[in-house]
Amino acid sequence: MMNIAVAGIYFNQDALLDFDKVLMTCSQNDQQVFVLADDQTKQYCWPLLEPYFQSIQIKINLITIPHGEENKNLHQLSEIWKRLTRAGAGRDAMLINLGGGVITDLGGFAAASYKRGIRTIHFPTTLLAMADAALGGKTGIDFEGYKNQIGAFHQPERVYIITDFLKTLPEVQWRSGMGELIKYNFIMSGGMNQFELLAKKDEAYITAAIAQAVRFKMEVVSEDPMEKGRRKILNFGHTIGHAFESLGLSRKLNITHGEAVAAGILAELFLSVELKGMKKNVLEDYLEYYQSLFDPFILNQVDIDNMMDLIVHDKKSKGGNIMMVCMDSKGKAVFDVLVEPEQLRACLTWFSELF
């Protein structure tokens, strides 16, 4: 049994026991409970939770949307608001989000904005969501081609991590989760770096790696909940990674968030060497690992121009200045590093010439 000693976050059997108590309280107080899932988590993960609703005879309000990042949009958000409104959900209602990062982002924002905020619980079902996306209270939707352009901070009341859900993941979602766990290996001191055990899906290693990421992220979030300072280090790999992801969506490529972050890490390590004097062997070692696990993202000159525009409009930029997270060395991340446009273009050109 995993005990990570972080308030409101429970693993496996502890999670299911606590969930049963939460549902019982909702039933006793006649509070409405809604579940948001996508078509895949409804098929593969909902059967594990459904008996808990049946055991206390609480009404199930199941909202299902199509899966995929392209559905993290204003239309689906509106559909969730409509379902809540038509069911007469009050401010004491609870929205349970059963899915990966798309569902926890979208459902979290629906909860944050409906009647100015209702209670929400996350059941992350992917490696990426368990290690990162479901934690910390960031919510949002994509808008006008930009990642997470509209959103809010809204902390979930609980996060329940059931590692059995990982058995339902396709290979592409494993690689996506590895992208986020690799990020933690760089930004925290003593990060777990036996990536071959991730690739082999070693259960004990994966559970320990998730728990370590959870501890670290929640420590950082508790120190800086609104991302004014240290919390920005959690964006390592994401500024360029989000641009890769947005470009992939526009080209209708099946690139996941974690795969985009893995590519973003490579590019931002290059900038770390150029701007912060990080040792080049860190970049070279990661390049070898990246090539062994991920399909390379191919860039042409038009793509570079488009990515430049996406990065300038990234929400982490300030007054048109490009701000990123770079590494002084492994375990020592630096936020708010100013990157000049010509330095960014040189980085993207270097990346394009790798593959």
Secondary structure, 3 states (H helix, E strand, C coil): CCCCCCCCEEEHHHHHHHHHHHHHHHHHCCCCEEEEEEHHHHHHCHHHHHHHHHHCCCCCEEEEECCCHHHCCHHHHHHHHHHHHHCCCCCCCEEEEEECHHHHHHHHHHHHHHHHCCEEEEEECCHHHHHHHCCCCEEEEEECCEEEEEEEECCCCEEEECHHHHHHCCHHHHHHHHHHHHHHHHHCCCCCCCHHHHHCCCHHHHHHHHHHHHHHHHHHHHHCCCCCCHHHHHHCCHHHHHHHHHHHHHCCCCCCHHHHHHHHHHHHHHHHHHHHCCCHHHHHHHHHHHHHHCCCCCCCHHHHHHHHHHHHCCCCCECCEEEEEEEEECCEEEEEEEECHHHHHHHHHHHHHHC
